[in-house]
Amino acid sequence: MKQSKNNMVGKWVRVIFLPFYFFTFLPLTAQVYLDETQPVEQRVEDALRRMTLDEKIAIIHAQSKFSAPGVKRLGIPDMWTDDGPHGVRPDVLWDEWEQAGQTNDSCVAFPALTCLAATWNPQMARLYGESLGEEALYRGKAMILGPGVNINRTPLNGRNFEYMGEDPWLASRMVVPYVQGLQSKGVAACVKHYALNNDEEYRHQVNVIVSDRVLREIYLPAFEAAVKEGGAWAIMGAYNLYKNQHNCHNEILLNKILKQEWQFDGVVVSDWGGTHNMDEAVRNGLDLEFGTWTDGLTMGATNAYDNYYLAASYKKAILEGRYTMKELDEKVRRVLRLHFRTTMNHQRSSGFLCSESHYAAARRIAGEGIVLLKNERNVLPIQKNAKVLVVGENAVKMMTVGGGSSSLKVQREVLPLDGLLSQLCSLEGAGGGSYARGYVGDTVQSYNGVTVGRSIAESRTPDELRAEAVEKARQADVVIVFGGLNKSDFQDCEGHDRRQYELPYEQNELVEALAKANRNIVFVNISGNAVAMPWIDRVPAVVQGWFLGSEAGNALADVLTGRVNPSGKLPFTWFRQLSDVPAHQLGTYPGTWRQAHDVIDEDYKEDIFVGYRWADLPARQQKQLGAMGKVRSPLFPFGYGLSYTTFDVSVSGHDVDSDLRVNVTVRNTGSVAGAETVQLYVGPDKPGRSRPVKELKAFQKVWLEPGESKTVTLTVSRQSLSVWDEAAGRWTFNPGTYRAYIGTSSNANNSFKLDLL
């Protein structure tokens, strides 16, 4: 009885004293988690064992629109994240999308990622990431929600402007230095949207049907490169479904491929509102939940963030024994690892905001990404004494505001009209410039409470505007039309896809009328997507101007006046009409409703033949895949872009051992310094039905003075020539006779055979 009493006393001592000990004395023991000289994994385990269940639950879900709590008791700060891939989004209210009304949250807007991809220059991606990281540091952000690397499958996708084009190799080579540059500043990249997020309409309901091979060869390589080569610290799940499971908690994509196969040690973040099921969120790889029920407080709920799938209900399920601590601890480990790389990394600098170096970087990236698509009779660059007429709403409309989550509040945005007129006025003997509106599109210049820029309200009719522009065009030497799309709903904007391939706002009628009044028309297309150009044969010069950010006007003026020799190359195939695009030619977009499940099944019937891979296919093979009509050659091929000088490209030798190495000599045969991007494509000599004619496998941008030549070596590994063997579940290289194509676009016709054994 006495022994039993002692045991009882001991039991109560443990019950009362041990929690007191752990919460009071344990934090005073050697605090390995605070010691930056210790390995990160030891710090993670030390912090993990000190945390309570409530602290573990709290750290894996949001506490506001853009933050998740740290562990205050242990001195671990809150995790603040922000959009986006092109600049640090202005701060919003704790629980609302409206702006917080601060005066110190402006930023430099960098060019959209389509423009970055169009530079075909990984050094620009590194510069981009570093500059963005410095801005994020100053604003107190530990993670930036970007970059985006989803494949451009249809030009109607409202978010293509945020991505890096149609080719997995190009996107892979550009995303790695972006991630490395951003994270070199101690700010996490959150690469998105993983995966198969290729259209915006009904994005929460699209269930993608795609083979394992297509998934591996087309839609995953850029993500894999970001993880394995870039060392990305975070990945964001996509809204859509794959194999009937939402991608923010998808067993195959997150557990099997990302975490097990690729050995990703970072954090999987849900897209905002992308979590739909607690059991799948717990078991299928989601680590940090954002955006679920974040409108709960405005709808009358209390403690809205406790209603998250990985919040109170998850804690309750653990206490009831439905889940063990194993899954929770694994999520917490990953979040702690992110903290020790970012918020707990006291070696990080304080960063810079709106510095001149960032504006210079934005202008340089924009200048390299602008693509000269057509230049008959050398209409460009603008001659010094030319009398210039600028036409179009996009010459005076701010493009940093709107478009969804990438909308920004900039310190300044140089508009195309201002940038061009400023440079024209600075030219000796300049002929001067004037402006005509030409058309009216969307005059709204505000988004989520950010209202900036001059008023562009207009009361005149389309006929009146067109008539004014035509009359002024008759008096001008050259007419520069700034048209294209904007960042309004159903154009280049998150949440919806475009409704048509054609230019909106009666722009075609405007261009046709101007072309009759003046033979020197330059159309500058401001967009992140290709558009139909039925007037292309009547317009001598076309420039792809993208969404260029803060330095848009200066960068466009640099190219139009010849201060910068254009060197951009298209990161996607520019089809003549929508029905030429494989997803539309095969009738697979936007998919088929499964009413009983409120899901849209979208079958990627074009298989691996996206973009130029489809354009290269013989008509016979297109029909075998289900093509419903004749497909014309693209208006402009993938990788295409002109210059104000000319180049000669020739193969000076090649060697095959473990890798393929091709020596290419490039010579500037013109009178202006410039850059050419040499592109190497490889394909089987006899591709058959299951292989593309050729695929991009290497490229290099070469800068040359007039008359100068350089020889560069392009290297292709056998691994990069492998295909995904679905039966074996692995990459397989097939020895045989291949053909290498050297050129300056996907239309490369300088080819030779090689035996790869």
MOUR-V640450 format. One record per helix or strand. SS is the DSSP state (@ for helix, = for strand). FROM is the first residue (numbers start at 1). TO is the last residue. If there is no record, write none. Layout:
ss->SS from->FROM to->TO
ss->SS from->FROM to->TO
This chain:
ss->@ from->2 to->24
ss->@ from->26 to->28
ss->@ from->32 to->34
ss->@ from->40 to->50
ss->@ from->53 to->59
ss->= from->61 to->62
ss->= from->67 to->68
ss->= from->71 to->71
ss->@ from->72 to->74
ss->= from->76 to->76
ss->= from->79 to->82
ss->= from->92 to->92
ss->= from->99 to->99
ss->= from->107 to->107
ss->@ from->113 to->118
ss->@ from->122 to->138
ss->= from->143 to->144
ss->= from->148 to->148
ss->@ from->160 to->162
ss->@ from->168 to->183
ss->= from->188 to->194
ss->= from->206 to->209
ss->@ from->212 to->219
ss->@ from->221 to->228
ss->= from->234 to->237
ss->= from->241 to->242
ss->= from->245 to->246
ss->@ from->247 to->249
ss->@ from->251 to->261
ss->= from->267 to->269
ss->@ from->278 to->283
ss->= from->288 to->289
ss->@ from->297 to->299
ss->@ from->304 to->307
ss->@ from->312 to->319
ss->@ from->325 to->341
ss->@ from->356 to->369
ss->= from->371 to->375
ss->@ from->376 to->378
ss->= from->388 to->391
ss->@ from->393 to->395
ss->= from->410 to->410
ss->@ from->416 to->426
ss->= from->433 to->436
ss->= from->446 to->447
ss->= from->450 to->451
ss->@ from->462 to->473
ss->= from->478 to->484
ss->@ from->507 to->517
ss->= from->521 to->526
ss->@ from->536 to->538
ss->= from->541 to->544
ss->@ from->549 to->561
ss->= from->574 to->574
ss->@ from->578 to->580
ss->@ from->582 to->585
ss->= from->592 to->594
ss->@ from->595 to->597
ss->= from->599 to->603
ss->@ from->612 to->615
ss->@ from->619 to->624
ss->= from->636 to->636
ss->= from->642 to->642
ss->= from->647 to->656
ss->= from->659 to->668
ss->= from->674 to->684
ss->= from->695 to->704
ss->= from->709 to->717
ss->@ from->719 to->721
ss->= from->723 to->725
ss->= from->730 to->732
ss->= from->736 to->743
ss->= from->750 to->756
